[in-house]
Amino acid sequence: MAEASPVAPVQTFLDEQGAFTLSLVIGMAVIAFYSRKRIGELIRPPKGEEYDFIRTLPIETIVGESNFYKSYVIYVLMLEFLYFFICTSKPLVLLIANDTTGAAFKGAAWPLGAALLVVGLLPSTPFLSEVETLLRGIAQKIASIPSEFFNRVAKLTRSEIETLFDAAPEYRPERRKYRQIHNILVSLDFPPDEAMMLARTCISTDLFSQWIINGSRIWSSGEYEGYTDIVAKLKPSVEGLLSETAALINESYDAAALREVMDIYGVTLKSEALTMDMFDQKRDEILAVKALWTPETAAAVEGLSKRWKDVLSSSDLAVRKLCAVFAIVARNDKEAVKRLAGKRRDPENRGSVLNTHRFDPVLKEVLSLVNDRQDEESSWSEAAAVAIFGGFITCLLSLSIYLYLVDFLDARYFAGAAQTVPTVTTAMRSALSTTLTVALSFGFASIVALFLRSLKIEDGSWTKFTSFYAFRFSNYVGIILWCSMAAFMPLVFTYVFYNFLGQTSADAVNELKPFVVLSALFFKYLFGMAGVGYAVSTCILADIIEESHHKIVATAAALLLLIIIICFVSLVATPWLEIPTKLFWHNMMAVSSHAAASLLFFYMSYSSFIPGIRISTAGSSA
C-alpha cells in the first residue's frame, strides 16, 4: 500500500479553511507593522516657529514612549477590528452578488486583499482616508497625543515663576532682574499687569536657558546628548537675546527722561515691583512731566519702548522654544527627574537622600509642575471606557437574571414537564453574546461621537446643548453618520457568526437570497441607531456636566427614554423576521439596562474629572 505523502495534511489544510486562516494571520501581521509608521503622523501637526525642531525628533520622544505605544496599541486594535470586519463580510458580499458557491471562509485571496485595502487603499483613497484619519485621531486623542505635550508647554509658559524666587536665595539675581524689567516697562507706560507678564517672559528665557542651553549639569549625559543639535541651534539666538536684554536694562536706567519718571515712582535698581496702586497714584504727575518733554526726548523714549517690544516679542518666541525642549527632556529623563525631586539616593553620600530643596527648589517646583499629568482633555475617553464596562457588567447581570426568570417560569407553568428547568449558567451564556454585541455597538459609537465632539470644540464650531427646544441638529449630522457605521459593525459580526460560523447548515446558507441578506443588514443598521442615540446622549451629558447649570437627572431620563424608543421602533420595523415575543423583550431588556447603566456611569466618571461638579439630586441643578 502506498504511503501517504507528508505534504498531504498541509495540502488539505490549505485547500480548506486553512488558507483563509493563514492569510488572515499574515494580514494581521502586515497591518501591525504598517501601523507603527502611520501612528507617528499627527492628524493635526503643531504649527508655529517654536515647534520647528519637532521635525528632527521622533514622535515617541516628543510625547513619551508610554503615550506613543498606548496610541499604537489602540490604533492597531481598531485597524485589526476593521480588517476582521472586511474579512468576515466575504460571505455577505458574495451572497448579495448571488454567488452562493463562494460564500464561505476559504481561500487566501480575500484576507490578503482586505489587508491590502487597509494598508494601501485606506490611507490613500479620498473618502476611505477619512476612516483611517478618524481611527488614528481617536488613538492619538485617547493617548493624549499631542495634547499632553502642548499642556506641558502651556503650563511652563504660563507659570508664575517669579513667585518661586523668594524661597530660593540663589535666585536673587533673577528676582532683581525681573523687578528691574517690570519697573522699566511700567515707566514706559505699560500697565503693571501687562508689565508683570512681559517681565515674566524675559526672566523665563533666562531661567530656561540655564536649564537647557547650559543644562549638561542637570540632565543625564546620555539623555542630554540626544538634544545637542537642537541646543546648538538655539544657543546663538538665545545668548544674543539675553545679552541684548541686559544691555537694554542698563540703557533704560541710564536714559535721562526715563530716569526722571523712575524718580517720581521712587524706583532704583533694587526696588520692589511697582503695583497698580502706585501706578494710579503717580499717573497725573507722570503725565505732567511727559508734557514738558521735547519732541527729541519723546522720540527717544518711544524708540526705547519700541526696542523693548521687539525684545519682548523675541523673548516670547525663545521661551516657548526652550519650554518645549524642557518639557520633552523632563518627560524622558526619568532618572534626572527622580534625582532632582529627591526620590533617588545620592551614591556619593553613602545612601543619604539628596535634599533638593537646598539644591534647586525653583527647578524642583518647575519639574513638579510639568510632570503633573492631569489632563481634562482626555477625560471623555476615560469616562466612556468606564461607562461601557459598567454598562456591560450591569447588562450581563440584569439580562441573565431576566432570562433565568423567564425560562424558569416558562418551564414551570407553561411548557409542562417535558422542558427541563434552566440553570443560571445557561442564562448567562445566552445573555453574554447579546450583552457583548450591545456593549461593542454602544462603545464604538460613543468613542467616535466624543472624539468628533472634541475636534469641534477645538475648532470652535461646537454649540453646547442648552435644551431640547434649542437642539442644534447641525452639531450632530456628521456624528450620527460616523456613529451609525461604528455601531453597525458589531451587529454584522453577530449576523455572520450565527449564519456562517454557527450551527447553520450549508443548505440553509445557500438558500439565503440577496434580498434577504440586504434586508437583514438594513434592519441591523436600524437596530444600531440605538447605539447612535446613546452616543449622542453622551455628548449632551458632557455639555451639561461642563456647563453645570441644567437638571441632569431629568435630561438623562429623557435621553434614556429616547434610546428605548429608538430600540423599540427598530425592532417593530422588522416584519420579515417576525421576532418572537421572548426575543423582542430580550433585546429590549439588553438595550434598556445597558443604556441606563452606561449613562449613569458616564455621568459619575466624567463629573469626577471636572472641578466643582457634584452628583445632583432629582430636580436640582448640577
Secondary structure in CASP SS format (residue, H / E / C, confidence):
PFRMAT SS
TARGET T0000
AUTHOR 0000-0000-0000
METHOD secondary structure of the structure
MODEL  1
M C 1.00
A C 1.00
E C 1.00
A C 1.00
S C 1.00
P C 1.00
V C 1.00
A H 1.00
P H 1.00
V H 1.00
Q H 1.00
T H 1.00
F H 1.00
L H 1.00
D H 1.00
E C 1.00
Q C 1.00
G H 1.00
A H 1.00
F H 1.00
T H 1.00
L H 1.00
S H 1.00
L H 1.00
V H 1.00
I H 1.00
G H 1.00
M H 1.00
A H 1.00
V H 1.00
I H 1.00
A H 1.00
F H 1.00
Y H 1.00
S H 1.00
R H 1.00
K H 1.00
R H 1.00
I C 1.00
G C 1.00
E C 1.00
L C 1.00
I C 1.00
R C 1.00
P C 1.00
P C 1.00
K C 1.00
G C 1.00
E H 1.00
E H 1.00
Y H 1.00
D H 1.00
F H 1.00
I H 1.00
R H 1.00
T H 1.00
L C 1.00
P C 1.00
I H 1.00
E H 1.00
T H 1.00
I H 1.00
V H 1.00
G C 1.00
E H 1.00
S H 1.00
N H 1.00
F H 1.00
Y H 1.00
K H 1.00
S H 1.00
Y H 1.00
V H 1.00
I H 1.00
Y H 1.00
V H 1.00
L H 1.00
M H 1.00
L H 1.00
E H 1.00
F H 1.00
L H 1.00
Y H 1.00
F H 1.00
F H 1.00
I H 1.00
C H 1.00
T H 1.00
S C 1.00
K H 1.00
P H 1.00
L H 1.00
V H 1.00
L H 1.00
L H 1.00
I H 1.00
A C 1.00
N C 1.00
D C 1.00
T C 1.00
T C 1.00
G C 1.00
A C 1.00
A C 1.00
F C 1.00
K C 1.00
G C 1.00
A C 1.00
A H 1.00
W H 1.00
P H 1.00
L H 1.00
G H 1.00
A H 1.00
A H 1.00
L H 1.00
L H 1.00
V H 1.00
V H 1.00
G H 1.00
L H 1.00
L H 1.00
P H 1.00
S H 1.00
T C 1.00
P H 1.00
F H 1.00
L H 1.00
S H 1.00
E H 1.00
V H 1.00
E H 1.00
T H 1.00
L H 1.00
L H 1.00
R H 1.00
G H 1.00
I H 1.00
A H 1.00
Q H 1.00
K H 1.00
I H 1.00
A C 1.00
S C 1.00
I C 1.00
P C 1.00
S H 1.00
E H 1.00
F H 1.00
F H 1.00
N H 1.00
R H 1.00
V H 1.00
A H 1.00
K H 1.00
L H 1.00
T H 1.00
R H 1.00
S C 1.00
E C 1.00
I H 1.00
E H 1.00
T H 1.00
L H 1.00
F H 1.00
D H 1.00
A H 1.00
A C 1.00
P H 1.00
E H 1.00
Y H 1.00
R H 1.00
P H 1.00
E H 1.00
R H 1.00
R H 1.00
K H 1.00
Y H 1.00
R H 1.00
Q H 1.00
I H 1.00
H H 1.00
N H 1.00
I H 1.00
L H 1.00
V H 1.00
S H 1.00
L C 1.00
D C 1.00
F C 1.00
P C 1.00
P H 1.00
D H 1.00
E H 1.00
A H 1.00
M H 1.00
M H 1.00
L H 1.00
A H 1.00
R H 1.00
T H 1.00
C H 1.00
I H 1.00
S H 1.00
T H 1.00
D H 1.00
L H 1.00
F H 1.00
S H 1.00
Q H 1.00
W H 1.00
I H 1.00
I C 1.00
N C 1.00
G H 1.00
S H 1.00
R H 1.00
I C 1.00
W C 1.00
S C 1.00
S H 1.00
G H 1.00
E H 1.00
Y H 1.00
E H 1.00
G H 1.00
Y H 1.00
T H 1.00
D H 1.00
I H 1.00
V H 1.00
A H 1.00
K H 1.00
L H 1.00
K H 1.00
P H 1.00
S H 1.00
V H 1.00
E H 1.00
G H 1.00
L H 1.00
L H 1.00
S H 1.00
E H 1.00
T H 1.00
A H 1.00
A H 1.00
L H 1.00
I H 1.00
N H 1.00
E H 1.00
S H 1.00
Y H 1.00
D H 1.00
A C 1.00
A H 1.00
A H 1.00
L H 1.00
R H 1.00
E H 1.00
V H 1.00
M H 1.00
D H 1.00
I H 1.00
Y H 1.00
G C 1.00
V C 1.00
T C 1.00
L C 1.00
K C 1.00
S C 1.00
E C 1.00
A C 1.00
L C 1.00
T C 1.00
M H 1.00
D H 1.00
M H 1.00
F H 1.00
D H 1.00
Q H 1.00
K C 1.00
R H 1.00
D H 1.00
E H 1.00
I H 1.00
L H 1.00
A H 1.00
V H 1.00
K H 1.00
A H 1.00
L C 1.00
W C 1.00
T C 1.00
P H 1.00
E H 1.00
T H 1.00
A H 1.00
A H 1.00
A H 1.00
V H 1.00
E H 1.00
G H 1.00
L H 1.00
S H 1.00
K H 1.00
R H 1.00
W H 1.00
K H 1.00
D H 1.00
V H 1.00
L H 1.00
S H 1.00
S H 1.00
S H 1.00
D H 1.00
L H 1.00
A H 1.00
V H 1.00
R H 1.00
K H 1.00
L H 1.00
C H 1.00
A H 1.00
V H 1.00
F H 1.00
A H 1.00
I H 1.00
V H 1.00
A H 1.00
R H 1.00
N H 1.00
D C 1.00
K H 1.00
E H 1.00
A H 1.00
V H 1.00
K H 1.00
R H 1.00
L H 1.00
A C 1.00
G C 1.00
K C 1.00
R C 1.00
R E 1.00
D C 1.00
P H 1.00
E H 1.00
N H 1.00
R C 1.00
G C 1.00
S C 1.00
V E 1.00
L C 1.00
N C 1.00
T H 1.00
H H 1.00
R H 1.00
F H 1.00
D C 1.00
P H 1.00
V H 1.00
L H 1.00
K H 1.00
E H 1.00
V H 1.00
L H 1.00
S H 1.00
L H 1.00
V H 1.00
N C 1.00
D C 1.00
R C 1.00
Q C 1.00
D C 1.00
E H 1.00
E H 1.00
S H 1.00
S H 1.00
W H 1.00
S H 1.00
E H 1.00
A H 1.00
A H 1.00
A H 1.00
V H 1.00
A H 1.00
I H 1.00
F H 1.00
G H 1.00
G H 1.00
F H 1.00
I H 1.00
T H 1.00
C H 1.00
L H 1.00
L H 1.00
S H 1.00
L H 1.00
S H 1.00
I H 1.00
Y H 1.00
L H 1.00
Y H 1.00
L H 1.00
V H 1.00
D H 1.00
F H 1.00
L H 1.00
D H 1.00
A H 1.00
R H 1.00
Y H 1.00
F H 1.00
A C 1.00
G C 1.00
A C 1.00
A C 1.00
Q C 1.00
T C 1.00
V C 1.00
P C 1.00
T C 1.00
V H 1.00
T H 1.00
T H 1.00
A H 1.00
M H 1.00
R H 1.00
S H 1.00
A H 1.00
L H 1.00
S H 1.00
T H 1.00
T H 1.00
L H 1.00
T H 1.00
V H 1.00
A H 1.00
L H 1.00
S H 1.00
F H 1.00
G H 1.00
F H 1.00
A H 1.00
S H 1.00
I H 1.00
V H 1.00
A H 1.00
L H 1.00
F H 1.00
L H 1.00
R H 1.00
S H 1.00
L H 1.00
K H 1.00
I H 1.00
E H 1.00
D H 1.00
G C 1.00
S C 1.00
W C 1.00
T C 1.00
K C 1.00
F C 1.00
T C 1.00
S C 1.00
F H 1.00
Y H 1.00
A H 1.00
F C 1.00
R C 1.00
F H 1.00
S H 1.00
N H 1.00
Y C 1.00
V H 1.00
G H 1.00
I H 1.00
I H 1.00
L H 1.00
W H 1.00
C H 1.00
S H 1.00
M H 1.00
A H 1.00
A H 1.00
F H 1.00
M H 1.00
P H 1.00
L H 1.00
V H 1.00
F H 1.00
T H 1.00
Y H 1.00
V H 1.00
F H 1.00
Y H 1.00
N H 1.00
F H 1.00
L H 1.00
G C 1.00
Q C 1.00
T C 1.00
S C 1.00
A H 1.00
D H 1.00
A H 1.00
V H 1.00
N H 1.00
E C 1.00
L C 1.00
K C 1.00
P H 1.00
F H 1.00
V H 1.00
V H 1.00
L H 1.00
S H 1.00
A H 1.00
L H 1.00
F H 1.00
F H 1.00
K H 1.00
Y H 1.00
L H 1.00
F H 1.00
G H 1.00
M H 1.00
A H 1.00
G H 1.00
V H 1.00
G H 1.00
Y H 1.00
A H 1.00
V H 1.00
S H 1.00
T H 1.00
C H 1.00
I H 1.00
L H 1.00
A H 1.00
D H 1.00
I H 1.00
I H 1.00
E H 1.00
E H 1.00
S C 1.00
H C 1.00
H C 1.00
K C 1.00
I H 1.00
V H 1.00
A H 1.00
T H 1.00
A H 1.00
A H 1.00
A H 1.00
L H 1.00
L H 1.00
L H 1.00
L H 1.00
I H 1.00
I H 1.00
I H 1.00
I H 1.00
C H 1.00
F H 1.00
V H 1.00
S H 1.00
L H 1.00
V H 1.00
A C 1.00
T C 1.00
P C 1.00
W C 1.00
L C 1.00
E C 1.00
I C 1.00
P C 1.00
T H 1.00
K H 1.00
L H 1.00
F H 1.00
W H 1.00
H H 1.00
N H 1.00
M H 1.00
M H 1.00
A H 1.00
V H 1.00
S H 1.00
S H 1.00
H H 1.00
A H 1.00
A H 1.00
A H 1.00
S H 1.00
L H 1.00
L H 1.00
F H 1.00
F H 1.00
Y H 1.00
M H 1.00
S H 1.00
Y H 1.00
S H 1.00
S H 1.00
F H 1.00
I C 1.00
P C 1.00
G C 1.00
I C 1.00
R C 1.00
I C 1.00
S C 1.00
T C 1.00
A C 1.00
G C 1.00
S C 1.00
S C 1.00
A C 1.00
END
